Amino acid sequence: MTEKLKVYGDSRSGNCYKIQLLCSELDIRYDWQEVDILAGDTHTPQFLAMNANGKIPLLALPDGRYLAESNAILCYLADDSKLAGEDRFGRAQILQWMFFEQYSHEPNIATSRFIIRYLGNPADRQADLAAKRKGGYKALDVMEKHLLNYAYFAGEAFSIADIALFAYTHVADEGGFDLSNYPAIRSWIRNIERRPAFVPMKKM
Ligand SMILES: N[C@@H](CCC(=O)N[C@@H](CS)C(=O)NCC(=O)O)C(=O)O
């Protein structure tokens, strides 16, 4: 492959930040195409032709194919690296936590942050926000319980499951979630931030 990968993303988005963090860890070079979701950039005919679901991140491969869904992109880019797991059970465990992230964590924590930070916390979304509170804290409870016994989500080795969960957990406060009762989560966050290849997420 001579041409570079291209990532379509919004720098404020945790789902897009997952890809930046992984590429830094694995020293993968790519071009970044900034997409403004609030301006409707993901709903133009041109964008929908690349991803009919109208969402970022979106990975464009040099051969013309496209891959959507942040966690699928992590699996694709980390394939054959240690970050994707070293044995059958380890790889399945990583997927377990990535599915957890998409079903139990992101729909509560990331979307709360979206309502507060992107949309400016409008009055007509307060009931929605309140409904996400319980599910978000439940997801944090599950993570805390795991991290009291293990350094990372797939055991003792950092993996793409940690990248997937780190993206919105480390900015959970921006979605109104207080991490002060979650010491194991806070220590896991600090460990990831200390990694040599760590890159911070763009501030909102
Ligand atoms: N499950 C998807 C979620 C992607 C997603 O919700 N992307 C948001 C930005 S974080 C988006 O593109 N929103 C624009 C829209 O829905 O119109 C993933 O993990 O990639």
The ligand as a Tripos MOL2 file, in Angstrom:
@<TRIPOS>MOLECULE
LIG
   20    19     1     0     0
SMALL
NO_CHARGES

@<TRIPOS>ATOM
      1 N1        -21.2670    3.0590   17.1920 N.3       1 LIG1
      2 C1        -20.6120    4.1060   16.4760 C.3       1 LIG1
      3 C2        -21.1340    5.4350   16.9460 C.3       1 LIG1
      4 C3        -20.6440    6.5490   16.0520 C.3       1 LIG1
      5 C4        -21.2810    7.8640   16.4230 C.2       1 LIG1
      6 O1        -22.2890    7.9430   17.1460 O.2       1 LIG1
      7 N2        -20.6850    8.9210   15.8880 N.am      1 LIG1
      8 C5        -21.1930   10.2490   16.1370 C.3       1 LIG1
      9 C6        -20.0550   11.1230   16.6190 C.3       1 LIG1
     10 S1        -19.3690   10.4890   18.1260 S.3       1 LIG1
     11 C7        -21.7330   10.7970   14.8360 C.2       1 LIG1
     12 O2        -21.1740   10.5790   13.7990 O.2       1 LIG1
     13 N3        -22.8360   11.5350   14.9090 N.am      1 LIG1
     14 C8        -23.3800   12.2000   13.7690 C.3       1 LIG1
     15 C9        -24.8010   11.8130   13.5090 C.2       1 LIG1
     16 O3        -25.2810   10.8300   14.1130 O.co2     1 LIG1
     17 O4        -25.4210   12.4910   12.7240 O.co2     1 LIG1
     18 C10       -19.0990    4.0200   16.6400 C.2       1 LIG1
     19 O5        -18.6270    3.5080   17.6630 O.co2     1 LIG1
     20 O6        -18.3640    4.4500   15.7470 O.co2     1 LIG1
@<TRIPOS>BOND
     1     1     2 1
     2     2     3 1
     3     2    18 1
     4     3     4 1
     5     4     5 1
     6     5     6 2
     7     5     7 1
     8     7     8 1
     9     8     9 1
    10     8    11 1
    11     9    10 1
    12    11    12 2
    13    11    13 1
    14    13    14 1
    15    14    15 1
    16    15    16 2
    17    15    17 1
    18    18    19 2
    19    18    20 1
@<TRIPOS>SUBSTRUCTURE
     1 LIG1         1 GROUP 0 **** ****
